[in-house]
Amino acid sequence: MNQQLVLDQVLNIVENPIRRKIIRRLAHEPSYPLELSSDLGINQQLVTKHLKVMEAAEIVEATRTSSPYGPDRRVYELAKSVSLTIEFSPDLYTEQITTFQNIRYPKKNELLEEFEQRFDTLLARRSQRSEINEYAALVADIDRRLDELEKEKAALLQLRCSVIRVAKEIIQGKPLSLKERIVAYHILNSNIWAAKVLSDRLNMREETVQQILQRLKEMNIIRM
């Protein structure tokens, strides 16, 4: 499925606070509507309604299991492993959805390898020890590293916005048309100069883009 469609689909699901509560609960373990209703304090019919929406969007999947107290149950579990990121400011807008299920790491750093080795050690000993203390310690260390990465990312985003802001002043200080500014902004944010690519991305005729690029060059906004 197209990444933009997946992003829109996930956003449509998580914009609802009840569905976010259901996702948070299912992240712990699979569950069925009656149990979710009791645990979350939400009407069972409403829980079932949201689960159907989430199942149609392939966010959850259901399996039928027998119940010791009556008819079979539909037990739901999360069907996707995704990271959803949206960042915006006066000088920034990005959106990204990343799947991290069965991912392969082309490049590994020492810390990631250390975490994996610790996990492999725990796996090798799991038949001998049942305490979860070491698992919890590893999770805490991974969370600390993720927090550090988020802070590093925030600092980089702040610097990126400062760079964009100064470059935008150059663009806005020139007598450009709206289309010319749009092309200039796209080049600034993507570092893409090819007329064909810009034409496709901006829904402009390639000939028009080429003319705009030439004008931006003549006005000393870009160097080609």
RASULSUL-V673617 format. One record per residue. N is the residue number from 0. RES is the residue in one small letter. SS is DSSP state (helix for helix, strand for strand, loop for the rest). PSI is psi in radians with two decimals (* if undefined). Layout:
N&RES&SS&PSI  N&RES&SS&PSI
This chain:
0&m&loop&2.51  1&n&loop&2.37  2&q&helix&-0.65  3&q&helix&-0.67  4&l&helix&-0.71  5&v&helix&-0.77  6&l&helix&-0.84  7&d&helix&-0.67  8&q&helix&-0.80  9&v&helix&-0.73  10&l&helix&-0.70  11&n&helix&-0.58  12&i&helix&-0.86  13&v&helix&-0.14  14&e&loop&-0.30  15&n&loop&2.18  16&p&helix&-0.56  17&i&helix&-0.73  18&r&helix&-0.60  19&r&helix&-0.67  20&k&helix&-0.70  21&i&helix&-0.76  22&i&helix&-0.77  23&r&helix&-0.71  24&r&helix&-0.74  25&l&helix&-0.31  26&a&loop&-0.35  27&h&loop&-0.82  28&e&loop&2.76  29&p&loop&2.73  30&s&strand&2.98  31&y&strand&2.83  32&p&helix&-0.79  33&l&helix&-0.75  34&e&helix&-0.74  35&l&helix&-0.74  36&s&helix&-0.80  37&s&helix&-0.73  38&d&helix&-0.70  39&l&helix&-0.18  40&g&loop&0.65  41&i&loop&2.46  42&n&loop&2.36  43&q&helix&-0.68  44&q&helix&-0.66  45&l&helix&-0.71  46&v&helix&-0.81  47&t&helix&-0.72  48&k&helix&-0.81  49&h&helix&-0.65  50&l&helix&-0.66  51&k&helix&-0.72  52&v&helix&-0.76  53&m&helix&-0.61  54&e&helix&-0.70  55&a&helix&-0.55  56&a&loop&0.04  57&e&loop&0.51  58&i&loop&-0.60  59&v&strand&2.83  60&e&strand&2.66  61&a&strand&2.54  62&t&strand&2.53  63&r&strand&2.19  64&t&strand&2.69  65&s&strand&2.62  66&s&strand&2.41  67&p&loop&-0.14  68&y&loop&0.07  69&g&strand&-2.51  70&p&strand&2.86  71&d&strand&2.66  72&r&strand&2.65  73&r&strand&1.94  74&v&strand&2.23  75&y&strand&2.53  76&e&strand&2.78  77&l&strand&2.43  78&a&loop&-0.10  79&k&loop&2.63  80&s&loop&1.74  81&v&strand&2.70  82&s&strand&2.19  83&l&strand&2.18  84&t&strand&2.24  85&i&strand&2.21  86&e&strand&2.31  87&f&strand&2.65  88&s&strand&3.13  89&p&loop&-0.30  90&d&loop&0.32  91&l&strand&2.42  92&y&strand&2.09  93&t&strand&2.59  94&e&strand&2.42  95&q&strand&2.42  96&i&strand&2.25  97&t&strand&2.28  98&t&strand&2.28  99&f&loop&0.49  100&q&loop&2.21  101&n&loop&0.67  102&i&loop&2.59  103&r&loop&2.39  104&y&loop&1.88  105&p&loop&-0.55  106&k&loop&2.31  107&k&loop&2.47  108&n&loop&3.01  109&e&helix&-0.67  110&l&helix&-0.73  111&l&helix&-0.74  112&e&helix&-0.66  113&e&helix&-0.78  114&f&helix&-0.75  115&e&helix&-0.68  116&q&helix&-0.71  117&r&helix&-0.69  118&f&helix&-0.73  119&d&helix&-0.67  120&t&helix&-0.74  121&l&helix&-0.71  122&l&helix&-0.70  123&a&helix&-0.46  124&r&helix&0.06  125&r&loop&-0.39  126&s&loop&-0.27  127&q&loop&-0.49  128&r&loop&2.38  129&s&loop&-0.07  130&e&loop&2.55  131&i&loop&0.09  132&n&helix&-0.83  133&e&helix&-0.56  134&y&helix&-0.78  135&a&helix&-0.67  136&a&helix&-0.71  137&l&helix&-0.75  138&v&helix&-0.75  139&a&helix&-0.71  140&d&helix&-0.69  141&i&helix&-0.74  142&d&helix&-0.68  143&r&helix&-0.71  144&r&helix&-0.70  145&l&helix&-0.68  146&d&helix&-0.71  147&e&helix&-0.74  148&l&helix&-0.67  149&e&helix&-0.68  150&k&helix&-0.70  151&e&helix&-0.72  152&k&helix&-0.73  153&a&helix&-0.70  154&a&helix&-0.71  155&l&helix&-0.69  156&l&helix&-0.71  157&q&helix&-0.76  158&l&helix&-0.74  159&r&helix&-0.78  160&c&helix&-0.66  161&s&helix&-0.73  162&v&helix&-0.81  163&i&helix&-0.73  164&r&helix&-0.77  165&v&helix&-0.74  166&a&helix&-0.62  167&k&helix&-0.58  168&e&helix&-0.61  169&i&helix&-0.80  170&i&helix&-0.81  171&q&helix&-0.26  172&g&loop&0.00  173&k&loop&2.62  174&p&loop&1.36  175&l&loop&2.65  176&s&loop&2.98  177&l&helix&-0.79  178&k&helix&-0.68  179&e&helix&-0.69  180&r&helix&-0.69  181&i&helix&-0.78  182&v&helix&-0.76  183&a&helix&-0.75  184&y&helix&-0.70  185&h&helix&-0.72  186&i&helix&-0.76  187&l&helix&-0.70  188&n&helix&-0.38  189&s&helix&-0.30  190&n&loop&0.56  191&i&loop&2.28  192&w&loop&-0.24  193&a&loop&2.21  194&a&helix&-0.68  195&k&helix&-0.77  196&v&helix&-0.78  197&l&helix&-0.68  198&s&helix&-0.79  199&d&helix&-0.76  200&r&helix&-0.59  201&l&helix&0.03  202&n&loop&0.81  203&m&loop&2.71  204&r&loop&2.46  205&e&helix&-0.66  206&e&helix&-0.70  207&t&helix&-0.74  208&v&helix&-0.75  209&q&helix&-0.71  210&q&helix&-0.70  211&i&helix&-0.74  212&l&helix&-0.71  213&q&helix&-0.72  214&r&helix&-0.71  215&l&helix&-0.62  216&k&helix&-0.78  217&e&helix&-0.50  218&m&loop&0.18  219&n&loop&0.58  220&i&loop&-0.60  221&i&loop&2.80  222&r&loop&2.18  223&m&loop&*
